[in-house]
């Protein structure tokens, strides 16, 4: 493994791990809210959560770029100080997290919908508060599915290119991920390096997806008989 390949792999892993940690809790909360609660604007929220799945990644990157620009809502002129995110691996993690959030949230929603709500009702009648019911009963029953959701989100973040390269660039050793390294190698005519990078990305992706498949809940709902 060449230093350039190792560097791209390490940057990719760091970006994917931070992105997953960044969106994990919010995405699971959104999945639970969409699965269990009825409220005004639920369909609008569902649409907003799913937008990154249908928008071009470069469009999401552009929106983040404008958000973090000097004169943007989170820019230096507005906040009075510079967040220092643009053209860093942190910006790549933010973009990758935003792109993976819909996948985690939707998988979490399906997982929570597979847990029979009567179990939660029984726990409430036994004196458990809503929060205690969630952490003591719902969350353990949904643990495998949520783990699969996080792994899928990690995999999505690991392979993100369009949004990350827009806000973080393609700086070797700093923001160059496996995806951008493959693009650079292909553009430079180095098909051998591009092929090697693709194999590494393929191995990591297959391992992650296989893990998610093993953790994914079966077709049968968790319910009271």
PENOR-V299163 format. One record per pair of residues at least 12 apart in sequence whose ideal C-beta (glycine too) atoms are under 10 Angstrom apart, sorted by the first residue. I is the first residue (numbers start at 1). J is the second residue. Records with the same first field share a line. If there is no record, write none. Layout:
# PENOR-V299163
I = J + J
This chain:
# PENOR-V299163
1 = 196 + 200
2 = 193 + 196 + 197
3 = 172 + 173
4 = 172 + 173 + 176 + 181 + 184 + 185 + 193 + 197
5 = 178 + 181 + 185 + 193 + 196 + 197 + 200
6 = 200
7 = 172 + 173 + 174 + 176 + 177 + 181
8 = 172 + 173 + 175 + 176 + 177 + 178 + 179 + 180 + 181 + 182 + 184 + 185 + 197 + 200 + 201
9 = 158 + 177 + 178 + 181 + 197 + 200 + 201 + 204
10 = 173 + 177 + 178
11 = 89 + 92 + 168 + 171 + 172 + 173 + 174 + 175 + 176 + 177 + 178 + 180 + 181
12 = 89 + 92 + 96 + 157 + 158 + 159 + 160 + 164 + 176 + 177 + 178 + 179 + 180 + 181 + 200 + 201 + 204
13 = 154 + 157 + 158 + 177 + 178 + 204
14 = 89 + 90 + 92 + 93 + 177
15 = 89 + 90 + 91 + 92 + 93 + 94 + 95 + 96 + 97 + 157 + 158 + 160 + 164 + 168 + 175 + 177 + 178 + 179
16 = 92 + 93 + 96 + 97 + 100 + 153 + 154 + 155 + 156 + 157 + 158 + 159 + 160 + 177 + 178 + 204 + 208
17 = 93 + 154 + 157 + 158
18 = 89 + 90 + 92 + 93 + 94 + 96 + 97 + 157
19 = 92 + 93 + 94 + 95 + 96 + 97 + 98 + 99 + 100 + 101 + 153 + 154 + 156 + 157 + 158 + 160 + 164
20 = 93 + 96 + 97 + 100 + 104 + 149 + 150 + 151 + 152 + 153 + 154 + 155 + 156 + 157 + 158
21 = 93 + 97 + 150 + 154
22 = 90 + 93 + 94 + 96 + 97 + 98 + 100 + 101 + 153 + 157
23 = 93 + 94 + 96 + 97 + 98 + 99 + 100 + 101 + 102 + 103 + 104 + 105 + 150 + 153 + 157
24 = 97 + 100 + 101 + 104 + 108 + 146 + 149 + 150 + 153 + 154
25 = 104
26 = 49 + 97 + 101 + 104 + 105
27 = 49 + 97 + 100 + 101 + 102 + 103 + 104 + 105 + 106 + 107 + 108 + 109 + 146 + 149 + 150 + 153
28 = 104 + 105 + 107 + 108 + 109 + 111 + 112 + 139 + 142 + 146 + 149 + 150
29 = 105 + 108
30 = 45 + 46 + 48 + 49 + 101 + 102 + 104 + 105 + 106 + 108 + 109
31 = 49 + 104 + 105 + 106 + 107 + 108 + 109 + 110 + 111 + 112 + 113 + 142 + 145 + 146 + 149
32 = 105 + 108 + 109 + 111 + 112 + 113 + 115 + 134 + 138 + 139 + 142 + 146
33 = 45 + 46 + 49 + 105 + 108 + 109 + 112
34 = 46 + 49 + 105 + 106 + 108 + 109 + 110 + 112 + 113
35 = 108 + 109 + 110 + 111 + 112 + 113 + 114 + 115 + 117 + 138 + 142
36 = 109 + 112 + 113 + 115 + 117 + 120 + 134 + 138
45 = 105
46 = 102 + 105 + 106 + 109
48 = 102
49 = 101 + 102 + 104 + 105 + 106 + 109
50 = 101 + 102 + 103 + 105 + 106
51 = 63 + 98 + 101 + 102
52 = 95 + 97 + 98 + 99 + 100 + 101 + 102 + 103 + 156 + 163
53 = 99 + 100 + 101 + 102 + 103 + 106 + 156
54 = 102
55 = 99 + 162 + 163
56 = 162 + 163
57 = 95 + 96 + 98 + 99 + 160 + 161 + 162 + 163 + 164 + 165 + 166
58 = 161 + 162 + 163 + 165 + 166
59 = 162 + 163 + 166
60 = 95 + 98 + 99 + 160 + 162 + 163 + 164 + 166 + 167
61 = 91 + 92 + 95 + 98 + 99 + 160 + 161 + 162 + 163 + 164 + 165 + 166 + 167 + 168
62 = 162 + 163 + 166 + 167
63 = 95 + 98 + 163 + 166 + 167
64 = 85 + 86 + 91 + 94 + 95 + 98 + 163 + 164 + 166 + 167 + 168
65 = 86 + 91 + 95 + 163 + 166 + 167 + 168
66 = 167
67 = 85 + 94 + 167
68 = 82 + 83 + 84 + 85 + 86 + 91 + 94 + 167
69 = 86
70 = 82 + 86
85 = 167 + 168
86 = 167 + 168 + 169
87 = 167 + 168 + 169 + 170 + 171 + 174 + 175
88 = 167 + 168 + 169 + 171 + 174 + 175
89 = 164 + 168 + 171 + 174 + 175 + 176 + 177
90 = 167 + 168 + 175
91 = 163 + 164 + 166 + 167 + 168 + 169 + 175
92 = 157 + 160 + 163 + 164 + 165 + 166 + 167 + 168 + 169 + 170 + 174 + 175 + 176 + 177 + 180
93 = 157 + 160 + 164 + 168
94 = 163 + 164 + 167 + 168
95 = 157 + 160 + 161 + 162 + 163 + 164 + 165 + 166 + 167 + 168
96 = 153 + 154 + 156 + 157 + 158 + 159 + 160 + 161 + 163 + 164 + 167 + 168 + 177 + 179
97 = 153 + 156 + 157 + 160 + 163
98 = 157 + 160 + 163 + 164 + 167
99 = 153 + 156 + 157 + 159 + 160 + 161 + 162 + 163 + 164
100 = 149 + 150 + 152 + 153 + 154 + 155 + 156 + 157 + 158 + 159 + 160
101 = 153 + 156 + 157
102 = 153 + 156
103 = 149 + 150 + 152 + 153 + 154 + 155 + 156 + 157
104 = 146 + 148 + 149 + 150 + 151 + 152 + 153 + 154 + 156 + 157
105 = 149 + 153
106 = 149 + 152
107 = 145 + 146 + 148 + 149 + 150 + 151 + 152 + 153 + 212 + 216
108 = 142 + 145 + 146 + 148 + 149 + 150 + 153
109 = 145 + 149
110 = 142 + 145 + 149 + 216 + 217
111 = 138 + 141 + 142 + 143 + 144 + 145 + 146 + 147 + 148 + 149 + 216 + 217 + 222
112 = 134 + 138 + 139 + 141 + 142 + 145 + 146
113 = 142 + 145 + 221
114 = 141 + 142 + 145 + 217 + 218 + 219 + 220 + 221 + 222 + 223
115 = 137 + 138 + 139 + 140 + 141 + 142 + 145 + 217 + 221 + 222 + 223
116 = 141 + 221 + 222 + 223 + 224 + 225
117 = 138 + 223
118 = 223 + 224
119 = 133 + 137 + 138 + 141 + 222 + 223 + 224
120 = 133 + 134 + 137 + 138 + 141
121 = 133 + 224
122 = 137 + 224
123 = 136 + 137 + 138
124 = 137
138 = 222
141 = 217 + 222
142 = 217 + 222
143 = 215 + 217
144 = 212 + 214 + 215 + 216 + 217 + 218
145 = 212 + 215 + 216 + 217 + 218 + 222
146 = 215 + 217
147 = 211 + 212 + 214 + 215 + 216
148 = 209 + 211 + 212 + 213 + 214 + 215 + 216 + 217
149 = 212 + 215 + 216
150 = 212 + 215
151 = 207 + 208 + 209 + 210 + 211 + 212 + 213 + 214 + 215 + 216
152 = 208 + 209 + 211 + 212 + 213 + 215 + 216
153 = 208 + 212
154 = 204 + 208 + 211 + 212
155 = 204 + 205 + 206 + 207 + 208 + 209 + 211 + 212
156 = 205 + 208
157 = 177
158 = 177 + 178 + 179 + 201 + 204 + 205 + 208
159 = 177 + 178 + 179 + 182 + 201 + 204 + 205 + 208
160 = 177 + 179 + 180
161 = 177 + 178 + 179 + 180 + 182 + 183
162 = 179 + 180
164 = 176 + 177 + 179 + 180
165 = 177 + 179 + 180 + 183 + 184
168 = 180
170 = 183 + 184
172 = 184
177 = 201
178 = 197 + 198 + 200 + 201 + 204 + 205
179 = 197 + 201
180 = 197
181 = 193 + 194 + 196 + 197 + 198 + 200 + 201
182 = 194 + 195 + 196 + 197 + 198 + 200 + 201
183 = 197
184 = 197
185 = 197 + 198
186 = 198
